[in-house]
């Protein structure tokens, strides 16, 4: 089964149905730690995801660490240079 994507407060999570337990499991991406959640239906999934994200942010704040990885824009440089040359 393929993964689905869920966004909570602009943060991306992948979600996959686990047929063994009959529930959907999700994990937030670009985190420095783990922010996982699970639920049996879509409504509960969004609630569980929001709770997991909130708890993760709280734990990171308490530990004094930045919760998310910074996005690396370096791979975009060649694309931006090509775009700039086309526009000028």
ChimeraX attribute file (.defattr): number of C-alpha atoms within 10 A of each C-alpha:
attribute: neighborCount
match mode: 1-to-1
recipient: residues
	/A:1	7
	/A:2	7
	/A:3	12
	/A:4	11
	/A:5	12
	/A:6	17
	/A:7	13
	/A:8	13
	/A:9	7
	/A:10	7
	/A:11	13
	/A:12	15
	/A:13	21
	/A:14	16
	/A:15	21
	/A:16	16
	/A:17	18
	/A:18	13
	/A:19	9
	/A:20	6
	/A:21	9
	/A:22	11
	/A:23	15
	/A:24	18
	/A:25	20
	/A:26	24
	/A:27	21
	/A:28	24
	/A:29	16
	/A:30	15
	/A:31	17
	/A:32	13
	/A:33	16
	/A:34	14
	/A:35	20
	/A:36	19
	/A:37	21
	/A:38	21
	/A:39	18
	/A:40	14
	/A:41	11
	/A:42	10
	/A:43	9
	/A:44	13
	/A:45	20
	/A:46	17
	/A:47	15
	/A:48	18
	/A:49	25
	/A:50	16
	/A:51	15
	/A:52	20
	/A:53	23
	/A:54	13
	/A:55	13
	/A:56	19
	/A:57	18
	/A:58	13
	/A:59	14
	/A:60	16
	/A:61	12
	/A:62	9
	/A:63	10
	/A:64	9
	/A:65	12
	/A:66	13
	/A:67	20
	/A:68	15
	/A:69	11
	/A:70	10
	/A:71	7
	/A:72	7
	/A:73	7
	/A:74	8
	/A:75	8
	/A:76	9
	/A:77	10
	/A:78	10
	/A:79	10
	/A:80	11
	/A:81	11
	/A:82	10
	/A:83	11
	/A:84	10
	/A:85	8
	/A:86	8
	/A:87	7
	/A:88	5
